[in-house]
Amino acid sequence: MPTYEYVALAPDGRKAAGVLSADTARAARKELRFRQLTPLKLSEAKEERASQRIRQGGLSSSDRVLITRQLAMMIGSGTPVEEALGAVSTQSEKPAVRRLLAAMRDRVSEGRKLSDAIGDAGRAFSPLYRSVVAAGEVSGNLGQVLESLAVYLEKSQKTRRKVQTAMIYPMVLAFVAIVVISLLMIFVVPRIVEQFSAFDQQLPLLTRIVIGVSEFMRDWGVVFILALVAAVAGLRRLFRRPAIKKRLDAAWLRVPIIGKLMQTASSARFARTFAMLLESRTPLADSLVAARGSMGNLVFADAIDGVVRNVREGVAPASALARADVFPAMLVHLAASGATSGNLPELMGKGADYLEDEFDGASSVVLGLLEPLVILVLGGLVALIVLSIMLPIMQLNSIAFG
């Protein structure tokens, strides 16, 4: 089916742009009028651009939350998925979002599932998003699942913004301090050291170390920065390999404080997703599989794979979680109580609430300690530079008066 790019006039007088699929240009204009749009410009899109368009889109977290909320309301009220995507696309003010949603609508109109269209969108949606939508399609409660997903995304966005806000001051402080220290080492220290070259005395060890670092930064600083950037890029690519990433994830879990935070965050994410899917009447095994998609830590992802196998073999959820040996005992006890009382979704949701509160409290303490730690470390570096300059002066004074 041909794809057409259009520019149209909305009922409120604003211009709207996007893409749609139709058999002919006349059918495309008819579709636009059905959407209450007055076509101003209509042209057939090139096939290559039309096929790649869905992979070119990117969504901010705010866009993703808004789209999910709108789709949840429309699909929950009985609107077909294709029409819901078209309506949300028309309402969006961002051209990139309109193009992405219009391309997804075209995929759905071709007979594909919404989860497949989401998968084709590349990095616009996370694997968790696709897994949850796929589970909602299987259960027949897509609207309810999208509503729960919107709530989950809003909470995640709120937590992320809280962390980002708390990190702004320490990061700015560290950046300014590093720039100041670099300027001292490259421009100030060498000139001061020149004053000591006329004296036939061995400089203190600390002074010699600072001078060596200063000369290295002056002569090789640019090369070092480029090498550091290349090393970081190479390590990021290396750590994407599943075997290496799993070892790194396991190592992080053994680090004091940080490991506990990561365990709490991963467990909370699993419990929230699991509860969300169970509440929408998604089958137990399918809920576990979808919850597995929310795990960024491969140790937890592999553990959930084991939980899924055990549950499919007839093992109780609580026993399967206990065998995984990565989840907090509290979550295992809640799963056991929920299975006994028949209220597993509610209790898993309460477990997620508790773990999220625990993570927020612990992360607030850690972030609160970060600021004085940055000040202490950078202040110590400045003090070492000043001391390395003062030691030769004190040494020369003692020789002159001694």
N, C-alpha and C positions, 0 to 999 in steps of 0.2 A: 504494500500500500504506500503510495507516495506521501512524503512529508512536506508540509508547507510552513514557511516562516511568515508571520503576520505582524502587522501593526494596526491596532484597532482603537476605537474611541469607546471608553467605558461610559455607563450612564451618568456618572458624576462629572464627566468632562475630561477625565485624565486619560492619557494614552497608555495602552497596554500592549506589550510585545511578547511573543512566545512562538511555540511550534505546535502543530497538530497534524494528525494523519487523516487523510480522506481520499476517496477514490478519484475525485476530480476537484479542480479549483472551485467549481460551482458548489460542490458538496462541502468544501471547506468554508466558503462564505456562508452557506446555510447553517453550518455548525456554529460559526461565530455569532450569527444573529440569534441562534437558539440560546447562546450564552449571554445574550443581551449586549453584544459588542458590535459596533459599527465598523466594518473593515475599511481601513484606509490604504493599506498596502498588503499585497499577498503575492508571494513568490515561492516556487518550488525549491526546497533545500537540496543541496548536493548530497548524494547518498553517503559519501564518506563522512561528511560533517554530521549528518543525522545519526549515523551509527555510532559515532564517537561522542556525541553530545552528552549522553548520560554519564560518561566517565569524566567529563571535564568539570563537573560541579563540585563545589565544596560548601559545607554548611557550618555556620557558627553554632555554638551550643544554644544560643537564644533562638536562632532560626529553627533548629531541630525541635526545641521544646514547643514553639508556636505551631509548627507544622503538625506535630504529633497531637497536640491539643485540638486543633481544628479537624484533623482526620477522625479523631476519636468521637467528637460531637456529631459529625456528619454520618459516619459509618454506623455509629451507635443508634442514630435516628432512622436507619434503614436506607440511607443513600447508597447506591452502588459504588464500589471502590473507584471505578473509572470516572464517574461523575464527581466524586469527592475530590479526587486528584485534580480534575479540571477546574473545579470551583476554587480550591485552595491556590492553584497556580494563578488564576485570574486575580485573586485578592492580594497576592504578594506584591510588594513595592520594589523588590530587588530583581533586576533582569536575570541574574544568574540563577536565582531560586526558581523563577518562573520557567526558565528553560529546563532546569533539572526535573521539576515536577511534571512539565508537559511531556518530557521524554519518558518519564516513568508511566504516565498515563498512556502513552503510545504502546509501551510494553504490555500493559494490562489489557488494552483494547485488542492486542494480538492474541489474547488467550492465556497469557502468563500470569502467575500469581504475583501478589504484591511483594511477597518476600523475595521472589526472583528479581523483580525490578529493583528492589532495595539492594540486592547483591550486586547487580550490574552498576549501581551508582558508585562503586569503589569506596573511596575514603569519606564520602558524604555521610555514611551511616556505619556504625560500628558492627562487628560480628554479633554482639549481644542484641542489638536492635533487630537485626535480621532473624536471629534465633527466636526471639520473643514473638515477633510478628508471625513467623512460620508456625509456632506453637498455637497462636491464636487462631490461625486459619484452620489448623487441624481440629481444634476444639469447637470451632463454629462461633466463638465469642470474640471476634476480632475487635469490635468496638470497645468492649470492656477491657480487653488486654491493652489496647492503645491508650485508654484512659489511665490505667495503672502505670503504663510505661511513661506517660507524660508526668505523672506525679514523681516517679522514680528519677526521671531526668531533671526535674526541677530541684529535687533534694540534692542530687549530685552537683548540679550547677551552683547551688547555694554553698555547698561545702568547698567546692573548688575556688569560688570567689573569696571565701573566708581565708583560705590558705594563701591565695595570691595577695590579698590585702595585707596579711600578716608578714608576707615575705618582702613587700616593697621596700620598707625602710632598711632592713638589714642588707638587702641587695644594693640599694643606692649607696648606703654607707660603705660597704665593702668596695664598690666600684670606685668611689671618690678616693678612699684611702689607698687603694692599689695604684691609682693614677698618681697620687701625691708621692707615694713611696718610690714609684718608678722614676719620677722626675728628680727626686732627691738622689737616687742611685746613679742616674745617667748624667746629670748636669752639676749637682752640688757637691757630692762626695769627691769626684775627681779633682775639682778645683781646690778643695780643702786639703786633699792628700798631697797636692803639689807643694804645699808649705812645709811638709815633713821631709821632702826629698833632699833638702840641703843638710839635714842632720845625719851623721854617720852612726845611727843607732837602729837596732832591729825593732820594728814596730810590734806591738802586742798581737797575739794570735787572733783575737776578735777583729782587730783592725785589718789584718791581712786577709781574713776571710771576707769581710765586707768589701775590701778593695777588689778582690778576685771576682766577687759577684757583680760588682759595678762594672768592671772591665768586660765581663761576659755579656751583661745586658747591653752595654754600649756597642760592642762589636758584633754580637750574635743575637741580639734581641729579636730582630725581625725574622731571622731564620728560625729561631726557637718558637715564635708564635705561629708561623706557618706550619712547622713540624707538629706543633701541638694540635692545631686545627685538623691537620691530616690524620693524626693519630686518633683523635676523637671520632672523626668520620669513619675511619676504618674499624674502630672498636664497636661503634653503633651497628655497622653492617655485620660484623662478626657475631655480636650478641643477638642478632635476629635469627641465627641458626637455632633450631629447637633444642638440640642436644646441649649446646653451650648455654643457651638462655635458661634451660632447666637447672643446670649446675649453678648458675649465678643466682637464680631465684632461691634455690636451696641454701646457698651460702648466706644470702641476705636474711633468711628466716632464722639463722643461727646467731646473727648479730644482736647483742643486748639492746633493748629498748626499740631499735628500728625493726627487728624481727617481730617483736610483740605487736607493734603498730601494724605491720604488714599482715600478720595473721588476723588481727581484729578487723582490718578493712576488708580483706578478702572474704572472711566469714560473714561479715555484715552484707556484703554485696551478694553473696550466694543466698543467704537467708531471705533477703529482700526480693530477689528475682524468683526464688522458689515459691515464696508465699504469694507473690503477685500472680504467678501462673496457676497455682492451685486454686486461688480465689476465683479465677475465670474458668474453673472446671476443666482445666487441661489435665490429661492423664498423668499419673505420678511419674512414670518413666520419661515421658515427653517433657515434663517440667524439669526434671533433672538434667536432661540433655540440653535444654535451652539455657538453664542456669549455668551449665558448664561454659557456655559462650561468654559469660560475663567475667570469667576468670582471666586476668592478665598474668597471674602467676601460674607457671606451668606445673608446679608441684601440686597446687590445688586442682588444676584442670585434670591432671592424671588421677588424683585422688577421687574426683567426681566420676571419672570413667569407671573406676572400681566400684563406686557406689551404685552406678547404673547397672553394672553387670550383676551385682549382688541382689539388687531389687528385682531385676528380671528373673532371677533364679528363685525368688520367693522369700528373700531375707527382709526382715522388717527395716523400715527406713532408719530408725534409731541405731539398730545394730550395724547397718551398713555404714552410717556416718562414724560410729565408734571405731570400726575396723579401718577406716581411712586414716585415723590417727593424726589429723591435722586440724580438726575443728575443736573449738572450746567445749569443755564438758557441759557447760550450761546449755549450749545449743543441742547437744545430744540428748540431754534430759528433757528439754522442751519437745523435741521430736518424739521421744518415747511417750510423753504425756499426751501430745496431740494425737498420736496414733491410737492410744487407748481410749481417749474421750471422743474421737472423731472430729476434733477441732484443730487439725494440723495446720491449716492455712493461718488461722488467727494466732496460734502460738508461735509459729515461725515468724510471723510479722512482728510480734512482741519481742522475739529474740533479736530480730534485725534492729528494732528501735533501741534495745539495750546496747547492742554492739556499736551502733552508730553513735550513741551518746558517749560510750566509753572511748571510742576513737576520737570524737571531738574534744573531750576533756584531756586526753593524753597528748593529742597533737597540739592543743593550745599551750600546754605546759612546755612541750619541746620547742615550739616556735617562740614562746616567751623567753626561754633560755638562750635562744639563738642570738638575739640582739646583744646582750651583754657579752656573750662568747666572742662574737665578731669584734666588738670593741676591745676586748681583752687581748685577742690575738694580734690585731693590727696595731694596737697601742704598744704591745710588747715588741713588735718589729721596729716601730719608730724608736722606741727606747734603746734597742740594740744598736741602731744606726747612730744615734746621738752618743751612746756610750763608746762606740768604736772610734768616734772622733775625739771624745774627751780623754780617753786613756793615753794617747800619745802626748797630749798637751800636759797632762798630769805627770807623765814620765819625764818630759823635758824640764818641767818646773822643778822636779825633785833633783835632776842632775845639775841644773843651774844653781840651786840653793844648797845642794848637798855637798 
